[in-house]
Amino acid sequence: MTTCVSSKGQIVLPAEMRREDGIRPGHVFEIDRLSSGDYHLRLKRSGRSRKGLARLLLSCPEKNWFCPVAFNESTDSICPSL
């Protein structure tokens, strides 16, 4: 497939590729220059989205509503090698 660079330096991913890979506005890509005229474009997988977490924290009923977890209840004591 071919595409072109806009006057702003943006490259458009064809709709077919976006649909196949589930690419949505706001997804982040990494680009590496391998050599002159040869590039590698890679979708950056950020893991879990934190948008829900931010929304949850902003909706807390009062300050200090969330309590810290005691060390003995954390994954540090369950899996110390991680």
PDB file of N, CA, C and O in Angstrom, chain B, residues numbered from 101:
ATOM      1  N   MET B 101       0.834  -1.173   0.000  1.00  0.00           N
ATOM      2  CA  MET B 101       0.000   0.000   0.000  1.00  0.00           C
ATOM      3  C   MET B 101       0.876   1.233   0.000  1.00  0.00           C
ATOM      4  O   MET B 101       1.996   1.216   0.511  1.00  0.00           O
ATOM      5  N   THR B 102       0.374   2.266  -0.559  1.00  0.00           N
ATOM      6  CA  THR B 102       1.130   3.519  -0.571  1.00  0.00           C
ATOM      7  C   THR B 102       0.303   4.609   0.112  1.00  0.00           C
ATOM      8  O   THR B 102      -0.922   4.522   0.195  1.00  0.00           O
ATOM      9  N   THR B 103       0.986   5.608   0.585  1.00  0.00           N
ATOM     10  CA  THR B 103       0.364   6.769   1.200  1.00  0.00           C
ATOM     11  C   THR B 103       1.292   7.946   0.939  1.00  0.00           C
ATOM     12  O   THR B 103       2.387   7.764   0.407  1.00  0.00           O
ATOM     13  N   CYS B 104       0.872   9.144   1.305  1.00  0.00           N
ATOM     14  CA  CYS B 104       1.746  10.294   1.067  1.00  0.00           C
ATOM     15  C   CYS B 104       1.839  11.145   2.326  1.00  0.00           C
ATOM     16  O   CYS B 104       1.036  11.012   3.249  1.00  0.00           O
ATOM     17  N   VAL B 105       2.831  12.014   2.342  1.00  0.00           N
ATOM     18  CA  VAL B 105       3.073  12.906   3.467  1.00  0.00           C
ATOM     19  C   VAL B 105       2.322  14.203   3.214  1.00  0.00           C
ATOM     20  O   VAL B 105       2.386  14.758   2.117  1.00  0.00           O
ATOM     21  N   SER B 106       1.606  14.691   4.231  1.00  0.00           N
ATOM     22  CA  SER B 106       0.863  15.947   4.089  1.00  0.00           C
ATOM     23  C   SER B 106       1.813  17.133   4.186  1.00  0.00           C
ATOM     24  O   SER B 106       3.002  16.969   4.461  1.00  0.00           O
ATOM     25  N   SER B 107       1.274  18.330   3.956  1.00  0.00           N
ATOM     26  CA  SER B 107       2.085  19.547   4.062  1.00  0.00           C
ATOM     27  C   SER B 107       2.559  19.780   5.493  1.00  0.00           C
ATOM     28  O   SER B 107       3.505  20.537   5.714  1.00  0.00           O
ATOM     29  N   LYS B 108       1.911  19.137   6.469  1.00  0.00           N
ATOM     30  CA  LYS B 108       2.310  19.245   7.875  1.00  0.00           C
ATOM     31  C   LYS B 108       3.282  18.140   8.277  1.00  0.00           C
ATOM     32  O   LYS B 108       3.681  18.064   9.439  1.00  0.00           O
ATOM     33  N   GLY B 109       3.669  17.281   7.331  1.00  0.00           N
ATOM     34  CA  GLY B 109       4.597  16.187   7.627  1.00  0.00           C
ATOM     35  C   GLY B 109       3.914  14.961   8.197  1.00  0.00           C
ATOM     36  O   GLY B 109       4.578  14.070   8.727  1.00  0.00           O
ATOM     37  N   GLN B 110       2.591  14.904   8.095  1.00  0.00           N
ATOM     38  CA  GLN B 110       1.850  13.775   8.646  1.00  0.00           C
ATOM     39  C   GLN B 110       1.689  12.685   7.600  1.00  0.00           C
ATOM     40  O   GLN B 110       1.517  12.961   6.412  1.00  0.00           O
ATOM     41  N   ILE B 111       1.747  11.444   8.061  1.00  0.00           N
ATOM     42  CA  ILE B 111       1.552  10.294   7.186  1.00  0.00           C
ATOM     43  C   ILE B 111       0.213   9.663   7.539  1.00  0.00           C
ATOM     44  O   ILE B 111      -0.065   9.410   8.711  1.00  0.00           O
ATOM     45  N   VAL B 112      -0.611   9.411   6.540  1.00  0.00           N
ATOM     46  CA  VAL B 112      -1.924   8.818   6.763  1.00  0.00           C
ATOM     47  C   VAL B 112      -1.825   7.309   6.612  1.00  0.00           C
ATOM     48  O   VAL B 112      -1.326   6.806   5.605  1.00  0.00           O
ATOM     49  N   LEU B 113      -2.308   6.590   7.626  1.00  0.00           N
ATOM     50  CA  LEU B 113      -2.411   5.138   7.523  1.00  0.00           C
ATOM     51  C   LEU B 113      -3.723   4.826   6.810  1.00  0.00           C
ATOM     52  O   LEU B 113      -4.775   5.310   7.228  1.00  0.00           O
ATOM     53  N   PRO B 114      -3.685   4.032   5.749  1.00  0.00           N
ATOM     54  CA  PRO B 114      -4.915   3.713   5.033  1.00  0.00           C
ATOM     55  C   PRO B 114      -5.977   3.108   5.954  1.00  0.00           C
ATOM     56  O   PRO B 114      -5.652   2.372   6.886  1.00  0.00           O
ATOM     57  N   ALA B 115      -7.249   3.424   5.687  1.00  0.00           N
ATOM     58  CA  ALA B 115      -8.373   2.987   6.514  1.00  0.00           C
ATOM     59  C   ALA B 115      -8.399   1.475   6.686  1.00  0.00           C
ATOM     60  O   ALA B 115      -8.712   0.979   7.768  1.00  0.00           O
ATOM     61  N   GLU B 116      -8.078   0.749   5.642  1.00  0.00           N
ATOM     62  CA  GLU B 116      -8.092  -0.715   5.720  1.00  0.00           C
ATOM     63  C   GLU B 116      -7.129  -1.213   6.799  1.00  0.00           C
ATOM     64  O   GLU B 116      -7.470  -2.109   7.572  1.00  0.00           O
ATOM     65  N   MET B 117      -5.930  -0.635   6.852  1.00  0.00           N
ATOM     66  CA  MET B 117      -4.938  -1.029   7.869  1.00  0.00           C
ATOM     67  C   MET B 117      -5.417  -0.648   9.263  1.00  0.00           C
ATOM     68  O   MET B 117      -5.264  -1.423  10.207  1.00  0.00           O
ATOM     69  N   ARG B 118      -5.999   0.547   9.395  1.00  0.00           N
ATOM     70  CA  ARG B 118      -6.493   0.981  10.706  1.00  0.00           C
ATOM     71  C   ARG B 118      -7.594   0.054  11.209  1.00  0.00           C
ATOM     72  O   ARG B 118      -7.625  -0.298  12.388  1.00  0.00           O
ATOM     73  N   ARG B 119      -8.489  -0.337  10.322  1.00  0.00           N
ATOM     74  CA  ARG B 119      -9.569  -1.257  10.719  1.00  0.00           C
ATOM     75  C   ARG B 119      -9.009  -2.616  11.129  1.00  0.00           C
ATOM     76  O   ARG B 119      -9.383  -3.155  12.170  1.00  0.00           O
ATOM     77  N   GLU B 120      -8.120  -3.165  10.318  1.00  0.00           N
ATOM     78  CA  GLU B 120      -7.564  -4.492  10.597  1.00  0.00           C
ATOM     79  C   GLU B 120      -6.832  -4.550  11.934  1.00  0.00           C
ATOM     80  O   GLU B 120      -6.898  -5.559  12.637  1.00  0.00           O
ATOM     81  N   ASP B 121      -6.135  -3.470  12.285  1.00  0.00           N
ATOM     82  CA  ASP B 121      -5.322  -3.462  13.497  1.00  0.00           C
ATOM     83  C   ASP B 121      -5.983  -2.747  14.668  1.00  0.00           C
ATOM     84  O   ASP B 121      -5.386  -2.642  15.740  1.00  0.00           O
ATOM     85  N   GLY B 122      -7.208  -2.253  14.483  1.00  0.00           N
ATOM     86  CA  GLY B 122      -7.913  -1.577  15.566  1.00  0.00           C
ATOM     87  C   GLY B 122      -7.266  -0.273  15.996  1.00  0.00           C
ATOM     88  O   GLY B 122      -7.301   0.083  17.174  1.00  0.00           O
ATOM     89  N   ILE B 123      -6.676   0.437  15.050  1.00  0.00           N
ATOM     90  CA  ILE B 123      -5.998   1.697  15.360  1.00  0.00           C
ATOM     91  C   ILE B 123      -7.035   2.810  15.440  1.00  0.00           C
ATOM     92  O   ILE B 123      -7.856   2.982  14.539  1.00  0.00           O
ATOM     93  N   ARG B 124      -6.979   3.558  16.530  1.00  0.00           N
ATOM     94  CA  ARG B 124      -7.937   4.635  16.795  1.00  0.00           C
ATOM     95  C   ARG B 124      -7.183   5.953  16.977  1.00  0.00           C
ATOM     96  O   ARG B 124      -5.980   5.949  17.237  1.00  0.00           O
ATOM     97  N   PRO B 125      -7.888   7.082  16.840  1.00  0.00           N
ATOM     98  CA  PRO B 125      -7.246   8.378  17.106  1.00  0.00           C
ATOM     99  C   PRO B 125      -6.646   8.398  18.503  1.00  0.00           C
ATOM    100  O   PRO B 125      -7.272   7.947  19.462  1.00  0.00           O
ATOM    101  N   GLY B 126      -5.446   8.914  18.612  1.00  0.00           N
ATOM    102  CA  GLY B 126      -4.760   8.987  19.896  1.00  0.00           C
ATOM    103  C   GLY B 126      -3.760   7.873  20.133  1.00  0.00           C
ATOM    104  O   GLY B 126      -2.933   7.975  21.040  1.00  0.00           O
ATOM    105  N   HIS B 127      -3.813   6.803  19.337  1.00  0.00           N
ATOM    106  CA  HIS B 127      -2.813   5.741  19.486  1.00  0.00           C
ATOM    107  C   HIS B 127      -1.439   6.311  19.146  1.00  0.00           C
ATOM    108  O   HIS B 127      -1.301   7.159  18.264  1.00  0.00           O
ATOM    109  N   VAL B 128      -0.447   5.837  19.852  1.00  0.00           N
ATOM    110  CA  VAL B 128       0.915   6.355  19.717  1.00  0.00           C
ATOM    111  C   VAL B 128       1.776   5.355  18.954  1.00  0.00           C
ATOM    112  O   VAL B 128       1.673   4.145  19.153  1.00  0.00           O
ATOM    113  N   PHE B 129       2.622   5.882  18.084  1.00  0.00           N
ATOM    114  CA  PHE B 129       3.531   5.060  17.297  1.00  0.00           C
ATOM    115  C   PHE B 129       4.964   5.469  17.576  1.00  0.00           C
ATOM    116  O   PHE B 129       5.246   6.625  17.893  1.00  0.00           O
ATOM    117  N   GLU B 130       5.856   4.514  17.457  1.00  0.00           N
ATOM    118  CA  GLU B 130       7.290   4.784  17.494  1.00  0.00           C
ATOM    119  C   GLU B 130       7.798   4.631  16.065  1.00  0.00           C
ATOM    120  O   GLU B 130       7.358   3.739  15.338  1.00  0.00           O
ATOM    121  N   ILE B 131       8.709   5.486  15.668  1.00  0.00           N
ATOM    122  CA  ILE B 131       9.287   5.383  14.332  1.00  0.00           C
ATOM    123  C   ILE B 131      10.806   5.390  14.461  1.00  0.00           C
ATOM    124  O   ILE B 131      11.380   6.211  15.177  1.00  0.00           O
ATOM    125  N   ASP B 132      11.437   4.474  13.763  1.00  0.00           N
ATOM    126  CA  ASP B 132      12.893   4.380  13.751  1.00  0.00           C
ATOM    127  C   ASP B 132      13.371   4.595  12.327  1.00  0.00           C
ATOM    128  O   ASP B 132      12.787   4.072  11.378  1.00  0.00           O
ATOM    129  N   ARG B 133      14.420   5.357  12.189  1.00  0.00           N
ATOM    130  CA  ARG B 133      15.056   5.533  10.882  1.00  0.00           C
ATOM    131  C   ARG B 133      16.142   4.477  10.768  1.00  0.00           C
ATOM    132  O   ARG B 133      17.153   4.530  11.469  1.00  0.00           O
ATOM    133  N   LEU B 134      15.922   3.521   9.879  1.00  0.00           N
ATOM    134  CA  LEU B 134      16.878   2.437   9.703  1.00  0.00           C
ATOM    135  C   LEU B 134      18.041   2.871   8.821  1.00  0.00           C
ATOM    136  O   LEU B 134      19.196   2.544   9.091  1.00  0.00           O
ATOM    137  N   SER B 135      17.725   3.602   7.777  1.00  0.00           N
ATOM    138  CA  SER B 135      18.721   4.177   6.881  1.00  0.00           C
ATOM    139  C   SER B 135      18.012   5.245   6.057  1.00  0.00           C
ATOM    140  O   SER B 135      16.808   5.446   6.214  1.00  0.00           O
ATOM    141  N   SER B 136      18.727   5.917   5.199  1.00  0.00           N
ATOM    142  CA  SER B 136      18.125   6.967   4.379  1.00  0.00           C
ATOM    143  C   SER B 136      16.977   6.400   3.550  1.00  0.00           C
ATOM    144  O   SER B 136      17.190   5.543   2.692  1.00  0.00           O
ATOM    145  N   GLY B 137      15.768   6.874   3.804  1.00  0.00           N
ATOM    146  CA  GLY B 137      14.598   6.424   3.073  1.00  0.00           C
ATOM    147  C   GLY B 137      13.990   5.122   3.562  1.00  0.00           C
ATOM    148  O   GLY B 137      13.040   4.629   2.954  1.00  0.00           O
ATOM    149  N   ASP B 138      14.508   4.550   4.642  1.00  0.00           N
ATOM    150  CA  ASP B 138      14.005   3.282   5.160  1.00  0.00           C
ATOM    151  C   ASP B 138      13.632   3.472   6.628  1.00  0.00           C
ATOM    152  O   ASP B 138      14.491   3.763   7.461  1.00  0.00           O
ATOM    153  N   TYR B 139      12.344   3.305   6.940  1.00  0.00           N
ATOM    154  CA  TYR B 139      11.836   3.567   8.281  1.00  0.00           C
ATOM    155  C   TYR B 139      11.051   2.371   8.806  1.00  0.00           C
ATOM    156  O   TYR B 139      10.541   1.557   8.035  1.00  0.00           O
ATOM    157  N   HIS B 140      10.963   2.281  10.107  1.00  0.00           N
ATOM    158  CA  HIS B 140      10.184   1.221  10.752  1.00  0.00           C
ATOM    159  C   HIS B 140       9.175   1.909  11.671  1.00  0.00           C
ATOM    160  O   HIS B 140       9.557   2.627  12.595  1.00  0.00           O
ATOM    161  N   LEU B 141       7.888   1.685  11.412  1.00  0.00           N
ATOM    162  CA  LEU B 141       6.809   2.274  12.193  1.00  0.00           C
ATOM    163  C   LEU B 141       6.191   1.183  13.051  1.00  0.00           C
ATOM    164  O   LEU B 141       5.859   0.111  12.545  1.00  0.00           O
ATOM    165  N   ARG B 142       6.031   1.447  14.365  1.00  0.00           N
ATOM    166  CA  ARG B 142       5.551   0.420  15.295  1.00  0.00           C
ATOM    167  C   ARG B 142       4.542   1.047  16.250  1.00  0.00           C
ATOM    168  O   ARG B 142       4.802   2.087  16.854  1.00  0.00           O
ATOM    169  N   LEU B 143       3.376   0.392  16.377  1.00  0.00           N
ATOM    170  CA  LEU B 143       2.366   0.838  17.330  1.00  0.00           C
ATOM    171  C   LEU B 143       2.891   0.612  18.734  1.00  0.00           C
ATOM    172  O   LEU B 143       3.283  -0.502  19.081  1.00  0.00           O
ATOM    173  N   LYS B 144       2.902   1.646  19.532  1.00  0.00           N
ATOM    174  CA  LYS B 144       3.402   1.540  20.901  1.00  0.00           C
ATOM    175  C   LYS B 144       2.282   1.020  21.784  1.00  0.00           C
ATOM    176  O   LYS B 144       1.252   1.674  21.948  1.00  0.00           O
ATOM    177  N   ARG B 145       2.486  -0.134  22.338  1.00  0.00           N
ATOM    178  CA  ARG B 145       1.504  -0.735  23.245  1.00  0.00           C
ATOM    179  C   ARG B 145       1.791  -0.220  24.643  1.00  0.00           C
ATOM    180  O   ARG B 145       2.828  -0.529  25.230  1.00  0.00           O
ATOM    181  N   SER B 146       0.876   0.559  25.165  1.00  0.00           N
ATOM    182  CA  SER B 146       1.103   1.166  26.470  1.00  0.00           C
ATOM    183  C   SER B 146       0.571   0.318  27.607  1.00  0.00           C
ATOM    184  O   SER B 146       0.656   0.718  28.768  1.00  0.00           O
ATOM    185  N   GLY B 147       0.033  -0.828  27.300  1.00  0.00           N
ATOM    186  CA  GLY B 147      -0.552  -1.642  28.364  1.00  0.00           C
ATOM    187  C   GLY B 147      -1.933  -1.132  28.693  1.00  0.00           C
ATOM    188  O   GLY B 147      -2.720  -0.820  27.799  1.00  0.00           O
ATOM    189  N   ARG B 148      -2.219  -1.049  29.946  1.00  0.00           N
ATOM    190  CA  ARG B 148      -3.537  -0.605  30.365  1.00  0.00           C
ATOM    191  C   ARG B 148      -3.687   0.900  30.241  1.00  0.00           C
ATOM    192  O   ARG B 148      -2.743   1.656  30.468  1.00  0.00           O
ATOM    193  N   SER B 149      -4.872   1.314  29.880  1.00  0.00           N
ATOM    194  CA  SER B 149      -5.190   2.740  29.821  1.00  0.00           C
ATOM    195  C   SER B 149      -5.403   3.251  31.237  1.00  0.00           C
ATOM    196  O   SER B 149      -5.963   2.546  32.076  1.00  0.00           O
ATOM    197  N   ARG B 150      -4.967   4.452  31.502  1.00  0.00           N
ATOM    198  CA  ARG B 150      -5.138   5.022  32.837  1.00  0.00           C
ATOM    199  C   ARG B 150      -6.280   6.033  32.871  1.00  0.00           C
ATOM    200  O   ARG B 150      -6.488   6.695  33.888  1.00  0.00           O
ATOM    201  N   LYS B 151      -7.021   6.160  31.772  1.00  0.00           N
ATOM    202  CA  LYS B 151      -8.121   7.116  31.744  1.00  0.00           C
ATOM    203  C   LYS B 151      -9.166   6.773  32.789  1.00  0.00           C
ATOM    204  O   LYS B 151      -9.684   7.667  33.458  1.00  0.00           O
ATOM    205  N   GLY B 152      -9.481   5.506  32.941  1.00  0.00           N
ATOM    206  CA  GLY B 152     -10.456   5.087  33.940  1.00  0.00           C
ATOM    207  C   GLY B 152      -9.979   5.369  35.352  1.00  0.00           C
ATOM    208  O   GLY B 152     -10.776   5.744  36.211  1.00  0.00           O
ATOM    209  N   LEU B 153      -8.698   5.195  35.602  1.00  0.00           N
ATOM    210  CA  LEU B 153      -8.129   5.452  36.922  1.00  0.00           C
ATOM    211  C   LEU B 153      -8.237   6.933  37.265  1.00  0.00           C
ATOM    212  O   LEU B 153      -8.631   7.289  38.376  1.00  0.00           O
ATOM    213  N   ALA B 154      -7.891   7.789  36.320  1.00  0.00           N
ATOM    214  CA  ALA B 154      -7.983   9.232  36.565  1.00  0.00           C
ATOM    215  C   ALA B 154      -9.420   9.630  36.862  1.00  0.00           C
ATOM    216  O   ALA B 154      -9.672  10.420  37.772  1.00  0.00           O
ATOM    217  N   ARG B 155     -10.352   9.094  36.107  1.00  0.00           N
ATOM    218  CA  ARG B 155     -11.769   9.387  36.321  1.00  0.00           C
ATOM    219  C   ARG B 155     -12.201   8.914  37.719  1.00  0.00           C
ATOM    220  O   ARG B 155     -12.927   9.619  38.421  1.00  0.00           O
ATOM    221  N   LEU B 156     -11.754   7.728  38.111  1.00  0.00           N
ATOM    222  CA  LEU B 156     -12.085   7.189  39.429  1.00  0.00           C
ATOM    223  C   LEU B 156     -11.535   8.089  40.533  1.00  0.00           C
ATOM    224  O   LEU B 156     -12.251   8.424  41.477  1.00  0.00           O
ATOM    225  N   LEU B 157     -10.272   8.479  40.418  1.00  0.00           N
ATOM    226  CA  LEU B 157      -9.662   9.317  41.445  1.00  0.00           C
ATOM    227  C   LEU B 157     -10.339  10.675  41.546  1.00  0.00           C
ATOM    228  O   LEU B 157     -10.511  11.207  42.643  1.00  0.00           O
ATOM    229  N   LEU B 158     -10.725  11.238  40.404  1.00  0.00           N
ATOM    230  CA  LEU B 158     -11.400  12.539  40.419  1.00  0.00           C
ATOM    231  C   LEU B 158     -12.806  12.449  41.001  1.00  0.00           C
ATOM    232  O   LEU B 158     -13.352  13.456  41.452  1.00  0.00           O
ATOM    233  N   SER B 159     -13.392  11.266  40.995  1.00  0.00           N
ATOM    234  CA  SER B 159     -14.754  11.113  41.507  1.00  0.00           C
ATOM    235  C   SER B 159     -14.791  10.694  42.974  1.00  0.00           C
ATOM    236  O   SER B 159     -15.867  10.414  43.502  1.00  0.00           O
ATOM    237  N   CYS B 160     -13.648  10.645  43.638  1.00  0.00           N
ATOM    238  CA  CYS B 160     -13.611  10.242  45.043  1.00  0.00           C
ATOM    239  C   CYS B 160     -14.493  11.173  45.869  1.00  0.00           C
ATOM    240  O   CYS B 160     -14.491  12.384  45.648  1.00  0.00           O
ATOM    241  N   PRO B 161     -15.247  10.617  46.819  1.00  0.00           N
ATOM    242  CA  PRO B 161     -16.159  11.448  47.602  1.00  0.00           C
ATOM    243  C   PRO B 161     -15.449  12.453  48.522  1.00  0.00           C
ATOM    244  O   PRO B 161     -16.006  13.508  48.828  1.00  0.00           O
ATOM    245  N   GLU B 162     -14.247  12.138  48.954  1.00  0.00           N
ATOM    246  CA  GLU B 162     -13.514  13.055  49.825  1.00  0.00           C
ATOM    247  C   GLU B 162     -12.028  12.769  49.724  1.00  0.00           C
ATOM    248  O   GLU B 162     -11.611  11.703  49.271  1.00  0.00           O
ATOM    249  N   LYS B 163     -11.242  13.739  50.154  1.00  0.00           N
ATOM    250  CA  LYS B 163      -9.792  13.589  50.132  1.00  0.00           C
ATOM    251  C   LYS B 163      -9.390  12.445  51.067  1.00  0.00           C
ATOM    252  O   LYS B 163     -10.006  12.248  52.114  1.00  0.00           O
ATOM    253  N   ASN B 164      -8.357  11.696  50.683  1.00  0.00           N
ATOM    254  CA  ASN B 164      -7.830  10.556  51.445  1.00  0.00           C
ATOM    255  C   ASN B 164      -8.838   9.410  51.562  1.00  0.00           C
ATOM    256  O   ASN B 164      -8.797   8.633  52.516  1.00  0.00           O
ATOM    257  N   TRP B 165      -9.730   9.315  50.594  1.00  0.00           N
ATOM    258  CA  TRP B 165     -10.726   8.251  50.590  1.00  0.00           C
ATOM    259  C   TRP B 165     -10.078   6.890  50.386  1.00  0.00           C
ATOM    260  O   TRP B 165     -10.503   5.903  50.986  1.00  0.00           O
ATOM    261  N   PHE B 166      -9.036   6.830  49.529  1.00  0.00           N
ATOM    262  CA  PHE B 166      -8.319   5.585  49.293  1.00  0.00           C
ATOM    263  C   PHE B 166      -7.280   5.401  50.391  1.00  0.00           C
ATOM    264  O   PHE B 166      -6.572   6.342  50.746  1.00  0.00           O
ATOM    265  N   CYS B 167      -7.193   4.205  50.919  1.00  0.00           N
ATOM    266  CA  CYS B 167      -6.231   3.902  51.983  1.00  0.00           C
ATOM    267  C   CYS B 167      -5.063   3.130  51.393  1.00  0.00           C
ATOM    268  O   CYS B 167      -5.266   2.280  50.527  1.00  0.00           O
ATOM    269  N   PRO B 168      -3.831   3.409  51.846  1.00  0.00           N
ATOM    270  CA  PRO B 168      -2.687   2.636  51.365  1.00  0.00           C
ATOM    271  C   PRO B 168      -2.799   1.184  51.806  1.00  0.00           C
ATOM    272  O   PRO B 168      -3.355   0.886  52.863  1.00  0.00           O
ATOM    273  N   VAL B 169      -2.268   0.289  50.986  1.00  0.00           N
ATOM    274  CA  VAL B 169      -2.281  -1.133  51.300  1.00  0.00           C
ATOM    275  C   VAL B 169      -1.068  -1.437  52.171  1.00  0.00           C
ATOM    276  O   VAL B 169       0.041  -0.982  51.889  1.00  0.00           O
ATOM    277  N   ALA B 170      -1.287  -2.198  53.215  1.00  0.00           N
ATOM    278  CA  ALA B 170      -0.182  -2.585  54.091  1.00  0.00           C
ATOM    279  C   ALA B 170       0.791  -3.474  53.321  1.00  0.00           C
ATOM    280  O   ALA B 170       0.380  -4.206  52.420  1.00  0.00           O
ATOM    281  N   PHE B 171       2.048  -3.418  53.662  1.00  0.00           N
ATOM    282  CA  PHE B 171       3.071  -4.195  52.954  1.00  0.00           C
ATOM    283  C   PHE B 171       2.745  -5.682  52.932  1.00  0.00           C
ATOM    284  O   PHE B 171       2.927  -6.332  51.903  1.00  0.00           O
ATOM    285  N   ASN B 172       2.271  -6.231  54.032  1.00  0.00           N
ATOM    286  CA  ASN B 172       2.015  -7.667  54.086  1.00  0.00           C
ATOM    287  C   ASN B 172       0.853  -8.088  53.185  1.00  0.00           C
ATOM    288  O   ASN B 172       0.639  -9.282  52.979  1.00  0.00           O
ATOM    289  N   GLU B 173       0.109  -7.135  52.651  1.00  0.00           N
ATOM    290  CA  GLU B 173      -0.990  -7.452  51.745  1.00  0.00           C
ATOM    291  C   GLU B 173      -0.620  -7.201  50.287  1.00  0.00           C
ATOM    292  O   GLU B 173      -1.462  -7.357  49.402  1.00  0.00           O
ATOM    293  N   SER B 174       0.604  -6.821  50.031  1.00  0.00           N
ATOM    294  CA  SER B 174       1.005  -6.465  48.672  1.00  0.00           C
ATOM    295  C   SER B 174       1.601  -7.651  47.935  1.00  0.00           C
ATOM    296  O   SER B 174       1.858  -8.702  48.522  1.00  0.00           O
ATOM    297  N   THR B 175       1.811  -7.468  46.660  1.00  0.00           N
ATOM    298  CA  THR B 175       2.423  -8.518  45.848  1.00  0.00           C
ATOM    299  C   THR B 175       3.909  -8.686  46.184  1.00  0.00           C
ATOM    300  O   THR B 175       4.504  -9.701  45.823  1.00  0.00           O
ATOM    301  N   ASP B 176       4.517  -7.710  46.868  1.00  0.00           N
ATOM    302  CA  ASP B 176       5.916  -7.831  47.255  1.00  0.00           C
ATOM    303  C   ASP B 176       6.132  -9.034  48.177  1.00  0.00           C
ATOM    304  O   ASP B 176       7.148  -9.723  48.088  1.00  0.00           O
ATOM    305  N   SER B 177       5.173  -9.273  49.053  1.00  0.00           N
ATOM    306  CA  SER B 177       5.329 -10.399  49.975  1.00  0.00           C
ATOM    307  C   SER B 177       4.913 -11.721  49.343  1.00  0.00           C
ATOM    308  O   SER B 177       5.340 -12.785  49.791  1.00  0.00           O
ATOM    309  N   ILE B 178       4.084 -11.661  48.309  1.00  0.00           N
ATOM    310  CA  ILE B 178       3.647 -12.882  47.649  1.00  0.00           C
ATOM    311  C   ILE B 178       4.704 -13.364  46.649  1.00  0.00           C
ATOM    312  O   ILE B 178       5.032 -14.549  46.599  1.00  0.00           O
ATOM    313  N   CYS B 179       5.223 -12.440  45.868  1.00  0.00           N
ATOM    314  CA  CYS B 179       6.200 -12.760  44.814  1.00  0.00           C
ATOM    315  C   CYS B 179       7.441 -11.890  45.016  1.00  0.00           C
ATOM    316  O   CYS B 179       7.639 -10.948  44.249  1.00  0.00           O
ATOM    317  N   PRO B 180       8.266 -12.159  45.995  1.00  0.00           N
ATOM    318  CA  PRO B 180       9.411 -11.305  46.272  1.00  0.00           C
ATOM    319  C   PRO B 180      10.443 -11.257  45.144  1.00  0.00           C
ATOM    320  O   PRO B 180      11.262 -10.338  45.110  1.00  0.00           O
ATOM    321  N   SER B 181      10.424 -12.216  44.226  1.00  0.00           N
ATOM    322  CA  SER B 181      11.428 -12.230  43.167  1.00  0.00           C
ATOM    323  C   SER B 181      11.081 -11.301  42.001  1.00  0.00           C
ATOM    324  O   SER B 181      11.913 -11.097  41.117  1.00  0.00           O
ATOM    325  N   LEU B 182       9.873 -10.735  41.981  1.00  0.00           N
ATOM    326  CA  LEU B 182       9.472  -9.873  40.859  1.00  0.00           C
ATOM    327  C   LEU B 182      10.026  -8.508  40.979  1.00  0.00           C
ATOM    328  O   LEU B 182       9.781  -7.664  40.117  1.00  0.00           O
TER     329      LEU B 182
END
